[in-house]
Amino acid sequence: MKKIAAIDIGSNAVRLAIAECEGSKLTITKKLRAPLRLGTEAFDKGLFSQRTIKDAVKIFEEFAHEIEHDHVKSIKTVATSAFRDTKNSEELAKAVKKKCGLDIEAIDGSLEATLVRQAINTKLDLDGKNALMMDIGGGSMELSILHKGVLQGAKSFDVGTVRLLQQGPELLKNREAEIEKFIREFAGKLDLTRMIGTGGNFRAMLKLKKKIAKLNKVDFVTQNELRDLHTILEHTSYLKRIKKYDMRPDRADVIMPAMELVLLVGKMVPFKRIYAPNVGLIHGVLIDLCQSKISKIKDITS
C-alpha cells in the first residue's frame, strides 16, 4: 500500500487530498479545502499581495502537518491559472518551500485537461462513446471532445469563473468566437448528446436541482433545467443563495458565470444531459502519483 497526497492550488480554493494506492484501487482517506481565492488578485493586478502570500503559507503549514501526521510518502502540488498568470508566483512558491518544504509545480491547461480525463475514466465507461468534457475552474475552462472514446481535441480557454467575475461578461463575449471555432473544428457533425462536467460548480448545479425539485437522487441536469436554475439564482440575492440553498460563500457567486459558460457552449453543442462525476483535477494528480492503472476511486471521507 502506497500513501500519497495531492494539493491543487486553484483560482478559487486550495485543496488537499490524502489517499492510499493499492493495485488498481485508490482510496481517499482525508480531504481539506481552504477558500483562498488567488484569482481575485491574479486577474485584477497580476500580483499576489504580501498578505495573500502569508495566508497561503499558513494554509500550507496546516496541510504539511496533516501530510506528516498521515505518514505520506509521495506528494505532488500543482497550481493552475491564477498561479500561472501572476508575476510574483515564484515568490509565493519560495515562501511555501522555505516554510513547509513543499514544491509547487505550475501546470498548463493541456496537462490539466489530461489529468481530469484520467479521473473521469475511473467513473464513467467512455469506450466507443461520444462526449464533450468540460472542466470549469476559477481561472480557465478546458474542453475535450471524444469520438467513439478517442480524444479528437482539447483546449484551455481563459474564461474561468473568478476571472469572469473580475473582468465581466465582455470577456466571455470576446472568447465566444474562439470557443465556437474549436467546437466546430473538432466536434463537426458528431452526435454529442452528453456533457461530462468536472469541478465543484457542476456538482453544485446537480445539488441545486436536487434541492429545488426535492428529489432523493440526481444523476444529471438538462439544458432546460439549467436555464431554469440560472433564472432562479438570478432572482436570488447572494446571501439568500447561501442560506436557502446551502451554498458555500465562495460558491454562491461563481455558480452564475459557471452556468453561463455551460449555457453558452450548449448553444454550440445540443447536448441533452450534463453529468457530473465526483472527480476533478486533484483525483487525476493522485492517479498520476500511483504510477499504475487505477480503475476504481473510493472516497471514505464523503
N, C-alpha and C positions, 0 to 999 in steps of 0.2 A: 504494500500500500504506500502510495506517494502523497505526501501532504504539500499542497500548493496554495498560492494566494495570487489574486489579480486585483489591481487597482485601476479604475477607469476615471481619468480626470476629464470630465465633460465640461460643456459650457454652462450647464445649469446646476450640476452637482458633482460630487466626488464620491465614488463607490468602492467598497472593499468587499471581496468575496473570498472566503477560505473554503477549500474543498479537499476531498480525498479522491485520489485517482487509483483505480484498481481494475486492470484488464480493460474492458470496453465500457466500464461504468464510471461515471463521475458523480460524486455525492457532495453537494454544497452543505457545509455544516454551520457556516456563520456568514451573515451579511450586515454591513454597516453602510449608512448613507449620510453624507453631510451636505446641506444645501448651500454650498459655496458657489455662487453664480459668477464665475470668472468672465463670462461673456459680457457682462454689464460694462466692465472697464475695457475689455479687449476690443469690442466692436464700436465703442464710443471714442476712447482716447488712444487705443493701441498700446497702452502701458498698464502694468499692474502697479497699484499703489503699494507703499511700504506696509500699510495696514492689511491689505489683501495678502501680501506675501507672509506676514506674521500669522494671519488666520489660517493660511494654507499649511504652514509649518506646524501649527498647533494640531490641526486635523491629522496630519501625517504622523505626528508623535503618538496620537491615540491609536491610529491604525498600526503603527510599528509595534506598539505594546501588545495589541491583540495578536499580531503575527508571531511575535516572540513567545507569547503565552501558549499559543497553539502548536509550537514546535514545527513551524513551516520550514520546509527545505528548499523550495523553489518559488521565487517571487518575480512577477512582471508588472510594471507600472506603465500604462500607456496614456498619452494625452492627445486630445483631438483638436478641433477647430480653434477654440479660444486660445489655447496654448500655442498652437502653430502660428496664429496671426498676431501675436503680441511681441513687441520689440524686445522687452526685457524678460521674456520667459526663462532665459538661461539663468537669470538672477534668482528666480523662484526655484529653479531646479537645483542650483548650487546650495541654496539655503536649506532645502529639504535633504540633500545629500549630506551636508555637514552635520545637521541635527539628528537625522534618522538613519543615514546610510542607505537610503533608497534611491535608485537611479530612475529617472523619468525618461521615457522614450516617446518622442512625438511621432505619430503615425499619420500617413496621408489618407485621403478619402478612399483610395483604391484598396489599401490594406484593411481599412476599417470595414468596408463592404465585404471583403473576403472572409474576415473573421466572423462577421454577423451571419453570413451564409453557412459557415461551418456549424454554428449553433442551431440555426433553423433546421439543418439536415437531421439533427437528433430528435426533432419534434414532429416533423412532417415528412411523409414519403413523397418526394417530388420526381421520382424516376418516371420518365415518359410524360411528364405533365408540363403545361404552360403556366407561367405565373409571372406577375410583376411584384418584385420585392422592394419595399420602401422602408428605409430606416431614417427616422427623424430625430435629430439631436438639437442641441441648443444653437450650434453654430452652422451646421450643414445638414443636408439631406442627401442620402445615397439611394439611387435607383439601380436595380438589377433586373434584367429580363431573361427569363428562361423559356426555351422552346424544347419540348419533349425532354425536360430535365437537364438540358445543356445550356450553359450560360452563353447568351448572344452578345450582351454588352452590359457594362456597368459604368456609372459616372457619379461623381460627387458634385453637388451644387451648394453654393454658399448662401443658402436660404433657411438656416435653422431658426427655431422659434425665438430664441433670445435675440438673435441678430435682427429678426423681423420686428420684434418689439422695440428695439433700439432705433432701427432705421426706417420703420414704417412700411406701409403697403406698396410704396413706389418701388422698393427693392424687388418684391415679387413680380410686379409688372415688368420690370426691366429684365428679369430672368425667364419670363414665360416663354419667349421665343426659343431660348436655348434648351429649355426642358422639352418643349414640343419637338424640336429638331431631333433630339436624342431618341425620343419615343418613336417618332416617325421612321428614323433610320434603323432601329433595332427591333421594334415591335412589328412594323409593317402591317401586314394583314393577319397577324396572329390572333387567335381567339383567346384573349386574356380575360377570362371571366372571374379570376380571383386575384385579390391583392393580399400579400402577406406583409403585415406591418410590424416592425420591431421598434422598441423604445417605449418609455413609460407613457407617452401620450396615447399610443394605440390601446394599451391596456386600460387607460383612463376612459377612453371612448366606450369600450365594452362595459366597463363598470358603471358608467353613466347610463347606458341603455338598460342595464340590469336594474338599476335603482329606480329609474323613472317608470319603466314598464312593469316593475315589481315582479321580476322573473327570478326563478331559482338558479338558473344557469344560462349563460350567454356564450355562444361559440364564435359569433361573427356579428357584424353590423353591415347593413346595406347602404348604398349611397343615399337613398331617400331618407333612411333613418338618420344618417349622419347630418344631412341638411336640417332635419327637424331638431336634432340635438344642438346644432350650431345656433339655430334660431332661439331655442330655449335659453342657452347660455348668453346669447347676445342681449337678451332682455333680463338677465340676472346680474346683479352687481357682483363685483369681485368678492366682497366679504360674504355675500349670500351664497355664492358658489362654494366657498369653504365650509360654511355651516350647513347648508341644505343638502349638498351632495358629497359631503365628507371628503373634500379635496385638500391636499397639502397647499399651503400658501404659494410655494414655488411651482405648483401645477396649475392652480386656478387661473393664472394669467396666460401661460404659454399654451394652454389647451386650445385657445382660439386660433392663433396662427397655425397650429398643427392641423386643425380641422380644415382651415382654408387651403393649406398645402394639398391635403388629400383630395378635397373637392376640385381644386384646380387640375390635378392630374386625372381626376375622374372625368373631366370634360374631354380629355385626350384619349383615355382608355376606358371603354364602357364596361368595367368590371362590375360584377353583380354583388360579390361579397368581400368583406375585408376581415381577414383572420389575424389574430394577434397572439402567436405562441409566446409563452412567458420566457423568452430568451432575448439576449441582446449582445452588445459588444463584449461585456465582461465574461459572458459564457464562452464566447469564441476565444478569448485570451486564455481562459482556463483550459480549454481543449488543446490549444496550441502548446501549453506547458506540459500537458500529459504526454506528448510525443507518441501517441498511439491513437488508433481509430476508436473514437467514442461513439457508441450507438445509443446510449441512454444517459440522461441527466436527471438526477433525483435531488430535489431541494427539501431538506428536512427542516428548514427554517420557516417554510410557508405554513 
